[in-house]
Amino acid sequence: MIEDEPNLVTSGKSQHVIIDGFPFSIEIYRLEQDKTWTLEVVDHEGTSHVWDDQFASDKDARITAIQAIEAAGAVAFMRGDNVIPFRKN
């Protein structure tokens, strides 16, 4: 018997923003059966910044992303220690 993969729910709070002249993609998502949200920010170089903590609401996740980028500054945020660059095709 093949089990179906759970559906991924993308929040309507996901958005593209420009901070300090740099574009960022704020991605907020969860598995269909989960109650908490995952936050991922992808910078203009395709580097993914994923939070370890889960969020009770998608609104909280979006606010956290924007505050984190603005507090550090776009360049400092992109050069953070906990980043995983995507492979470019």
N, C-alpha and C positions, 0 to 999 in steps of 0.2 A: 504494500500500500504506500503510495507516494503522498507525503504531507505537503500541503500548500505552504508557501512562504508567507509570513505575515505581511500585510500591506503597510507601506510607509506613508504616513500622513505628513504633508508639508504645510506648515502654518502660513496663513495669509499675512502674518507679520514679517515673513521673510522679505528682504528688500535689498536693493542696490543703493549704496550711499557713497558720497564723495566727502572725504575728510582730509583736510590739509592738501587738497589737490589730488589725492590718490583714491581710486575706486576700490570699494570693498563690496563683496557679496555676503550678506548676512543670511545664513540658512538655518532655519529652525524646523525641526522635525521630530517625530516620534513613531514608534510602532503602533499600529492600530489599537492593540489591546493595552498599551501603556497609558499611564496618566501623566507622566512627566515628559518634559521636552529636552532635546539635545540641541546645543548651540554650536555652530560652526561658522567661522568667518574665513572667507577665501580672499586673499589680497590680489593685487593686479599681476603678480608674478605666478599666480596659481598655487600659492602656498596655503595650506589648510591649518587653521588654528582652531582646535576643538577643545571645549571646556570639559573637564572631568566631572564637574558637578552637573546634576540634572536640575531643571527648573519646573516649578509648580505651574507656571503659566508661560505662554509664548510671549506675552507682553514683557514679563520680567526678563526673559532671555534677550529680547531685542534691546531693552534699556541697558542691560549689562554689557552687551556688545558695543554699543555706541559709547557708553561711558568709559569702557576699557580702552578703546582706540583714542578717544579724545584726551583721556588722562595721561596716557603714555606719549601721545603724539603718533601720527601715522607711521613715520619712519622707525621710531623706536619700537612700536608695536610689531611691525613687520620683521624686525630683527630679533624678536623674542627668542628665548631658549627652547621653548616647547613647540617647535614647528616641524612639519613634515612636508617637504616640497613634492608636488605632484610631478610625475614624469610627463614631459612634453612629448607629444606624438610627432 
